[in-house]
């Protein structure tokens, strides 16, 4: 099995397409006061910025000159399609997990599966990805299972390659923190730490009965297997997500709404992360309940705009729970989002109110001029947006506010370009498709 994880993907695409940002901190996500970070470049991570952090906190941590950009999902999807095409040349069994992550069954591709053979294959793949995407890098893990391949891809990021030889799985796995395992979230990690389990090796020392008592029958059995590197999951090619959800079955029936609310918050956090990782957002939030008598019901609410924000998902699910009630106790609770689309509009990419100034960096493009009336929807610019001026050429929005828009005129194949401030309603300035990073034939 091979696992590929593209490095700081959204930020890497922005740095490729905007030469003035190469080597600088870049944060992609919500540019407004309620926004959330989707991806931070490695330069920004050095200052503590990370995904799922509020944009306000990232602004406090990052230095002046950090670029804060809204997402350009068309650009990310175009680059992702190129990478997924390269993976499908390796094997007919490719499972995209998100826009920047996938598993590949190398055995189905007829490759030399010796350590030397898969090492050479991994190096070749990384070089081909960088060449085909204009410099976007990926980290590769190769192992005997999905578990080991994914862990391998995380160990030497960015631009890493880790091959786990057959028979060496436990030697690599057991010294790692228990949170390395996909089934160990913050709540489970806290319970494990309370019983002295800090590494995967510590987890492997626990009996199946201990783990079932600690985490429930299904989750406990899963942790028992993962701690022993037992993972027989197959690669499922070309899954198309119709919904994203997470559910928990409780060891005892729960009636306390405060406890159930915390469970909802945890599940919404996981659902929101999976949505953001996949560049999806959804309009319908669904709460699934199974009562003490095994009757199952669902409650849902459809939003006017898609969202991938965990706080909004949790708030809606909590309201749905309050309406449904927990009389008699709940055995199972689940939170899901459906009605998916390939963009985000909720709090993740929330903007400031109309008339305020928003710029890609901490430097403002506004002065003390009183705010003008809101512009028509097609003239609302946002930092990072691709534009074209009929006289000045192609560029991207560096900032906007108070009836003006500042554009840096450059692209992936140019040198860092000049900055010009224009009227926001300049008829010569139009939104544009993402630029092509590939040199002309």
PETA-V932582 format. One record per residue. N is the residue number from 1. RES is the residue in one letter. PSI is psi in whole degrees, -180 to 180 (none if undefined). Layout:
n;res;psi
N;RES;PSI
N;RES;PSI
This chain:
n;res;psi
1;X;139
2;X;137
3;X;129
4;X;132
5;X;112
6;X;141
7;X;123
8;X;55
9;X;-54
10;X;-46
11;X;-37
12;X;-40
13;X;-40
14;X;-43
15;X;-34
16;X;-45
17;X;-13
18;X;88
19;X;-26
20;X;-13
21;X;-4
22;X;130
23;X;2
24;X;159
25;X;132
26;X;132
27;X;125
28;X;132
29;X;-147
30;X;129
31;X;-4
32;X;-177
33;X;-27
34;X;10
35;X;163
36;X;143
37;X;127
38;X;-46
39;X;142
40;X;137
41;X;164
42;X;-29
43;X;-37
44;X;-33
45;X;-27
46;X;-22
47;X;4
48;X;-1
49;X;143
50;X;164
51;X;149
52;X;-5
53;X;149
54;X;145
55;X;-36
56;X;-42
57;X;-40
58;X;-38
59;X;-37
60;X;-34
61;X;-33
62;X;151
63;X;166
64;X;141
65;X;-8
66;X;135
67;X;123
68;X;112
69;X;144
70;X;163
71;X;149
72;X;80
73;X;-26
74;X;-40
75;X;-42
76;X;-42
77;X;-41
78;X;-43
79;X;-42
80;X;-41
81;X;-37
82;X;-45
83;X;-45
84;X;-33
85;X;-40
86;X;-38
87;X;-37
88;X;-17
89;X;-21
90;X;-32
91;X;149
92;X;-13
93;X;95
94;X;128
95;X;99
96;X;125
97;X;-34
98;X;-175
99;X;-20
100;X;22
101;X;140
102;X;155
103;X;149
104;X;131
105;X;101
106;X;-30
107;X;-35
108;X;-14
109;X;0
110;X;30
111;X;163
112;X;114
113;X;13
114;X;161
115;X;-41
116;X;-40
117;X;-45
118;X;-27
119;X;-45
120;X;-40
121;X;-43
122;X;-43
123;X;-43
124;X;-42
125;X;-45
126;X;-42
127;X;-40
128;X;-38
129;X;-47
130;X;-42
131;X;-40
132;X;-24
133;X;4
134;X;25
135;X;1
136;X;133
137;X;160
138;X;151
139;X;137
140;X;135
141;X;140
142;X;128
143;X;-173
144;X;-5
145;X;168
146;X;-42
147;X;-52
148;X;-35
149;X;-44
150;X;-43
151;X;-40
152;X;-39
153;X;-19
154;X;-13
155;X;-26
156;X;36
157;X;148
158;X;166
159;X;39
160;X;168
161;X;119
162;X;123
163;X;124
164;X;109
165;X;146
166;X;134
167;X;-13
168;X;9
169;X;-49
170;X;-32
171;X;-38
172;X;-39
173;X;-45
174;X;-33
175;X;-11
176;X;154
177;X;146
178;X;-25
179;X;-9
180;X;-30
181;X;137
182;X;-27
183;X;5
184;X;97
185;X;-175
186;X;-42
187;X;-45
188;X;-40
189;X;-40
190;X;-43
191;X;-40
192;X;-41
193;X;-34
194;X;-23
195;X;20
196;X;14
197;X;108
198;X;-27
199;X;166
200;X;-34
201;X;-41
202;X;-40
203;X;-41
204;X;-23
205;X;-12
206;X;146
207;X;162
208;X;-41
209;X;-40
210;X;-45
211;X;-36
212;X;-41
213;X;-33
214;X;-42
215;X;1
216;X;163
217;X;-54
218;X;-49
219;X;-41
220;X;-43
221;X;-37
222;X;-43
223;X;-38
224;X;-43
225;X;-45
226;X;-36
227;X;-18
228;X;14
229;X;29
230;X;110
231;X;107
232;X;21
233;X;135
234;X;159
235;X;125
236;X;107
237;X;144
238;X;52
239;X;136
240;X;113
241;X;130
242;X;-20
243;X;163
244;X;128
245;X;165
246;X;139
247;X;157
248;X;136
249;X;127
250;X;148
251;X;-33
252;X;154
253;X;136
254;X;137
255;X;-18
256;X;116
257;X;-30
258;X;-44
259;X;-44
260;X;-35
261;X;-39
262;X;-37
263;X;-42
264;X;-44
265;X;-43
266;X;-44
267;X;-40
268;X;-36
269;X;-43
270;X;-43
271;X;-44
272;X;-41
273;X;-43
274;X;-37
275;X;-48
276;X;-40
277;X;-31
278;X;0
279;X;32
280;X;156
281;X;163
282;X;158
283;X;-23
284;X;123
285;X;129
286;X;136
287;X;128
288;X;133
289;X;138
290;X;120
291;X;176
292;X;-28
293;X;14
294;X;7
295;X;137
296;X;136
297;X;160
298;X;150
299;X;141
300;X;160
301;X;133
302;X;131
303;X;158
304;X;-26
305;X;148
306;X;153
307;X;155
308;X;18
309;X;121
310;X;-35
311;X;-42
312;X;-41
313;X;-45
314;X;-41
315;X;-42
316;X;-45
317;X;-37
318;X;-42
319;X;-40
320;X;-38
321;X;-42
322;X;-38
323;X;-40
324;X;-33
325;X;165
326;X;26
327;X;134
328;X;-19
329;X;149
330;X;132
331;X;-30
332;X;145
333;X;138
334;X;148
335;X;131
336;X;160
337;X;131
338;X;-174
339;X;50
340;X;149
341;X;161
342;X;47
343;X;166
344;X;138
345;X;-14
346;X;-146
347;X;-22
348;X;-44
349;X;37
350;X;141
351;X;167
352;X;169
353;X;153
354;X;139
355;X;-17
356;X;165
357;X;132
358;X;128
359;X;162
360;X;-32
361;X;178
362;X;-17
363;X;134
364;X;148
365;X;7
366;X;157
367;X;-157
368;X;11
369;X;136
370;X;147
371;X;143
372;X;164
373;X;153
374;X;141
375;X;160
376;X;155
377;X;-37
378;X;-1
379;X;16
380;X;106
381;X;156
382;X;148
383;X;128
384;X;-15
385;X;140
386;X;132
387;X;167
388;X;133
389;X;133
390;X;-27
391;X;-36
392;X;-15
393;X;-158
394;X;149
395;X;-160
396;X;154
397;X;120
398;X;-32
399;X;162
400;X;153
401;X;148
402;X;43
403;X;10
404;X;160
405;X;134
406;X;129
407;X;136
408;X;121
409;X;98
410;X;171
411;X;180
412;X;-21
413;X;11
414;X;171
415;X;165
416;X;133
417;X;174
418;X;161
419;X;135
420;X;140
421;X;128
422;X;165
423;X;138
424;X;-24
425;X;23
426;X;119
427;X;-15
428;X;-7
429;X;127
430;X;152
431;X;149
432;X;164
433;X;160
434;X;147
435;X;157
436;X;125
437;X;-8
438;X;133
439;X;150
440;X;148
441;X;none
